[in-house]
């Protein structure tokens, strides 16, 4: 049963995590969004209440 032999699977695990931790994060962190979010005003919007009859 080759699943019980940890030698090849441990090396694959180590190399895959090494690739994940060294190659992928800089690519993700270098990504820029085309439209940066802008700050919204803190002014409260005055809304008019509905004066509809409820019958």
C-alpha positions as CSV (number, residue, x, y, z in Angstrom):
1,X,0.0,0.0,0.0
2,X,1.9,3.1,-1.2
3,X,-0.3,5.5,0.8
4,X,1.4,4.4,4.0
5,X,4.8,5.4,2.8
6,X,5.2,9.1,3.8
7,X,8.4,9.7,1.9
8,X,7.0,10.9,-1.5
9,X,3.9,12.5,-0.1
10,X,5.8,14.5,2.5
11,X,8.2,15.9,-0.1
12,X,5.2,16.8,-2.4
13,X,3.6,18.6,0.6
14,X,6.7,20.5,1.4
15,X,7.3,21.6,-2.2
16,X,3.6,22.6,-2.7
17,X,3.6,24.7,0.5
18,X,7.0,26.3,-0.4
19,X,5.5,27.2,-3.8
20,X,2.4,28.6,-2.2
21,X,4.3,30.7,0.3
22,X,6.9,32.1,-2.0
23,X,5.3,32.5,-5.5
24,X,1.6,33.0,-5.1
25,X,1.4,35.7,-2.3
26,X,3.5,38.3,-4.1
27,X,1.4,37.8,-7.2
28,X,-1.8,38.3,-5.3
29,X,-0.5,41.3,-3.3
30,X,0.7,43.0,-6.6
31,X,-2.8,42.9,-8.0
32,X,-4.4,46.4,-8.2
33,X,-8.1,47.1,-8.6
34,X,-9.1,49.3,-11.6
35,X,-11.5,51.4,-9.5
36,X,-10.4,52.2,-6.0
37,X,-13.2,52.8,-3.6
38,X,-13.9,56.4,-2.8
39,X,-14.9,57.7,0.6
40,X,-18.6,58.6,1.0
41,X,-19.7,61.8,2.6
42,X,-20.8,61.6,6.2
43,X,-23.6,64.1,5.6
44,X,-27.0,62.5,6.4
45,X,-29.4,62.5,3.5
46,X,-32.7,64.2,4.3
47,X,-35.5,62.0,3.0
48,X,-39.1,63.1,2.8
49,X,-41.7,60.9,4.5
50,X,-44.5,59.4,2.5
51,X,-47.7,61.2,3.1
52,X,-49.8,58.6,1.3
53,X,-53.2,57.7,2.8
54,X,-53.1,54.2,4.2
55,X,-56.6,53.0,3.3
